[in-house]
Amino acid sequence: MDKRSLRELDLALAAAAAGALALSFWLNVRFGEVTLERISSDSMRVHVDFETFWRSAEAFLRGGDVYDTGAALENLNPPLWVLLSAPLGLLEPLTAYRVFVLLSVAATAGLVAWSAREARLSGGRAAAVSAAVLLSSPLLATLALGQIYPLLALGLVAAWAAQRRGREGLSGGLLGLVAAVKPSLLPVLLWPLVLGRWRALASALLSGAAATLLAAAAVGFGATLEWAGTLLGSSASPFWDNASLPATAARLFTENRFARPLALLPWMVPAAQLLGVALVLLTALRARHDPEAGLWALVAAALLASPIAWHNYLLLVVPGVVLLLARGRAAVAGLLLCLQLIPPQWPLLWQRGTALDTLMLSLYALILLLHWAALLPPRPPSSRRLTLRPGVE
């Protein structure tokens, strides 16, 4: 693209970012800052995800079944997370939640600062990113629910930083642990594979397998099989803020209670699953041309391919947005950060059952797709040269 076209594109992206910012402000004014109220709530029914984790941790400490606790939600996290969160079971549930929120905020601030340092992002811009992320809808909703995404993102940043320093064993080990805690991130193990970093790959496989076996032995192999059966039996929820491709297809093309389908085409769900796998493979191949952006593009692709990718999962690609900003792609990075500010009240505007409503209810899927597209390394220009026929100069 020539300079004029690039300027016009940057202006269009800046206008879109301003629109997203205005929309976020208007939604918060119209519906109130419900998420902040949820974070400060004393009711564990509001912090329903954390209550599930806490019940499993408490059951583990008293020798009970960690996946049959009477929690409102099924615990889809593996035994390794039960083991890691066990100390929280020593506290009263609300106290444990408050402690976990503080840890999550610290982890978020830390991962943004660490990412900025690795990407050599200047102090002023790094501070602006930190403010945007700390006010973002994915983080606030994560804190309200008591989810683990800031800790996972911090683990990914640590793996990235270790690889940049040539510490392949440590980098791979951290990737393996992150994938063991969140199996939907298993595609990140393709990163060392396609780059030929065999020590990192071996370390990832070893750490992930060892941690999984240790946790399975600790909580019991019966409970581990129970978890595996629940996980394999779960499907792509068509709920509004599930941003994965299979979930979007389920929302758009199957009967569900969250949106009126555009058409009844249930085969679109497995087709979306195949498309997700194709995106993961494409991203892994492209990562060879730009390993740093490729890692974060691979994280986004893994989320797109997963049955579940709540909009809170966008926290996992924040370091990639920091990298874009450091590389001078301010308009793109600014748009992505502003899109993350759109609160979960957005779906409340689209409840009339029209085709337009159904499309608008998939906004978070579009936002995740835009993160992936922005981070995907471009295909390098062809190295083939035009050759002249023999005898022609």
N, C-alpha and C positions, 0 to 999 in steps of 0.2 A: 504494500500500500504506500502511496506517496504521502508527503507530509500533510497536505491539505486533507486527505481522507482520514488520516490518523487524528488530526485535530477535530474533525467533525465527529468521529467515533467517540473521542474522549468527551466532547460536549454532550453527546447523546447519553453516554454512561453517567455523566455528572447529573444530567437532568433526571435520569431514572433514579439515581441515588437520592436526589432531593425529593422526588416523589415518594420513595419508600420511607424516608425520614418523616415527611409530612403525614403520610398514612399512619405511621406508628404513633405519632403524637396525637392525631385525631382519634384513633382507636382507644388510646389510654384515657383521653378526655371523655369520650362517650361512655365507655364501660367501666372506667375507674381502673386503678392499678390493682387488679384482683390478685395477681401473682405475688406481690409484696405482702398482701394480707395473708395469703396462704403460707408463705414462709414464716410469718410471725405467729401462726395459729398454734394453739396448745393441743389441738386434736390430732391424734395419730392417724385418724381416718383420712385426714388431708394429706399427710406424708405417707401415702399408702405403699409406695415402693420401699421406702426405708423400713416401714413396719414389717414388711415381708422379710427383709434382710435381717432385721433385729430378731425376729422370732426364730429364724433359722440359726442365728448365732447363739441365742439363748438355749435352744434345743440341743445344739452341739455341746455346750458346756455342761448340761445336765444329762447327756447321754441319750437324748431322745432322737426321734426321726426328724432330720433337718428339712425334709420336704413334705412333711405332713404336720403342719403346725397350727392349722386353723386360721391362717392369714387370709385376708380378703382376696389376695392375688396369688397365683402360682409363682413360685420362685424359679425363673428360667436361667438363673445364673449357676455356674458349675460349682462343684464342691470346693474348688480352690478359693472362690470368693467367700464361701462360708467360713473356711479356715482363716483367711486373712481378716475377716470382719469379726471374728470371735471375741476380741477384747471389748467390742461395743456391747456384747451381751452381758458384761459385768455391770453395766450402768442401767438405770431406769430408762425406758424407751425414749421419753421426751428429752432427757439429759443427753442421751446418746445421739439423738438427732441433732441437737444444738452443737455438740462437739463435731459431728460429721459435717455440718454446714460450714463451720469455721475452717475445718480442714479443706473443704472443697473450694472455698473462696481463696484460701492461701495457695492451693494448688493451681487455681486458675490464674491468679496474679503471677505466680511463679513461672508457669508455662509460657505466658505471654512475654514476660521479661526475658526468659531464657531464649525463646525463639527470636526476639528482637536482637539479642546479643549475638546469637549465632549468625543471623542474617545481616548483622551490622546496620541495623536500623537506628537512625538518630533518636536522641532522647525525646524531642518534642513529638515526633510522629509515633514513637513507641508509647508515650503517655496517652496519646489520642486513641490508639488501638486498645490499650488497657481499659480506658473509660468506656469505649464502645462495647467491648466484650463483657465487662462487669455489669453493664446495663442491658445486655442482649437477652432476647427472649429464650434462647436455648439454655443459657446459664440460670436465669431466674426460675424457669420451669424445672430445671434439674435440681436446684436447691429446694424448691417447694416439695418435690417428690422424694428427694433424698437419694438421687441416683449417683452412679460411680464414674460418669464420663470425664470429669476433670482429672481424676486420678489416672484414667486410661490415657488421656491426652498427654499428661505429664510423662507417662512411661514412654510414649511414642517420641516425644521431644528428647528424652534422655537417650533413646536408641539412635536417633538422628545425630545428636551431638557426639555420641561415642564414635559413630561411623566417620564423622568428619575429622576426628582426631586419630583415625586409623586403628581404633580399638575394636576390631571386628568381633572378637569373642564376646565382649560386653554388649555390643550393639545387638548381635544376634540373640544373646541370652535375654535381653530386655524385650525384644520383639516376641520371642517365644512365650514369655510370661504374660505379655499383654494379650496375645492370641488365646492363651490358656484361660485367662479370666473372661475374655469376650470372644467366643469361637467365631462369631460373625466377622471378626477381623483376621481370620486365618489367611485370606489372600495377601496380607502384607508380607507373608513369608516368601512370596514370589519375588520380592524386591532383591534380597541377596542372591536368589537363584538366577535371575536374568542378568545380574551384574557379575556373575561368576565369583562371588565372594563366598567361597566354600566353607571357610572357617566360621563365618557369621551364620551361614545356613545350618551347619552342623550344630553350632551352639544353640540356635533357635529351636531346632528339633529336640535336642537333648534337654534344654531347660523346660520347654513346654511339656514334654512327656514326663520328665521327672516330677515336676510340680503337680501335674495331673494325677499321677500314680500316688504321690505322697498324700494329696488331699483325699483321694478315693479311699486310701487305707485308713485315714483319720476319721472320715465320716461314715465309712462302711461301704463296701462294694454294692450292697443291696440298694442303699440310698443313691449311689452313683448311677446304677442301672435305672432306677426310678426317674432320676433327673434326665438321663439320656432318652428314655422313652417319652417323657413329657416334651422335651425339646424337639425330637423327631416328629412328634404328633402335632406340633404347633403349625399354624398356617399364617399366611400373610393377612394381618388384620386390616380391613378397609377403613379403619378409623381415620379421621381427617388429617391428623398430623403424622401419619405413617408415610414417610417420603420415599420408600423403596419402590422399585419398578413393579415387582409382583403385587404389592399392596395397591399401587395406583391402578394397575390393571383390574384388580378385584373391585376397586371402588367404581371404576368407569364401566365395567362390562359384566358384572355379576349382581345378582340380587343381594342387597345388604341393607342394613338399617341406618346407614350413615349418609347415603346419597342415592338419588335415583339414577340407575344405570343409563348410559347413552344408548346401549344396545346390549342384548343378552348374548355375549360371546365368551363363554367361560374358558375356551381354549386360549384366550389372550393371556391368562395367568401363567400357564407353563411357557407360553411364547415369551412373556416378559422375563421369566426366570432364565430362559436361554439367552435372551438379550443381555441380561445382567452378567452372565458368565462371559459372553463375548466382550463386553466392556472391560471386565477384569483382565482378560487375556490381552486385549488391545493395549490397555494401560500399562500392563507389565512389560510388553514389548517396547512401548514408547519410553518407558522409564530408563532404558539403556542410554538414550540420547540426552537425558537431563535427570540424573539420579535424585537430586534433591527435590525438585518439583514432582518428580515421578512418585516418590514415596507418598506424598500427600494426595496426589491424584489417585493412587492405588487405594488409599483409605476411603476416598469418596466413592470409588468404583465398588469397593467391598460393601459399602452401605447401600448403594443402589441395587446390588444383587441380592442382598439379604432379605428374608421375609419381613423383618421388622427393622425400621430405621426411623425412630421418632425424630421429630425436628430438633430435639435436644442433642441428637448425635452430631449436629453441626459443630459443636465444640471441638470435635476430634480433628476438624480440618482448619481450625483457626491458625495454627502455625503455618500452614500453607498460604493463607491470606497474608500473614506477616511477611513471608518470603516474596510474594508478589509485590507488595508495597516497597520492600527494600530494593527490588529490581527495577523500580521506576514505573510500575504499572499501577499508578495511584488511582486512576479512574476505575479500573476493574476492582481493585481491592476495596475502594470506598463504596462501590455499589454492593459488593458482597457483605461488607460490614453493616451497611444500612438495611439490607434485606434481613439480616439476622435480628434486627431490632423489632420487626413486625411481631406483635404479641399474639398469643394463642386465641385471642378474641376474634381474630379474622374470620374463622368459619361461622361465627354467629351472624354475619351479614348475609350468608348464602344458604338460607333454610327454606326457600320457597319451592324446591323440588323441580326447578327448571334445568335444562341442559347447561345453561350458563352457570348455574349454581354448582352443578356437579364438577364442571371444569375448574371453577374458582376454588373449590374445596381441595384441589390438588396443588395449590400454590407452593406448599413446602417441598413437594417433589420437584417442581421446577427450580426452586432455589438450590436444592442439593445438586440437581443436574448442572446448573450454572457454575457451582463450585467445581465440579468435576471438569467441565469444559475449560474453565479458566486455568486450572492446574495441569491439564493434560499437556505433556511436552509435544510440540509440533513435530511432524515428520521432517527429518532433515532434507534439504534439497538434494535432488539426484546427483550423484557423483559421475554419472555417465557423461562423456564428452562427445560432441559431434566429431566423427572421423571422416576424413576425406577419402575419396576413392584413390587407389594406387595411381601414381603418376600425376595427380592433380595437386597443385600447390596454391 
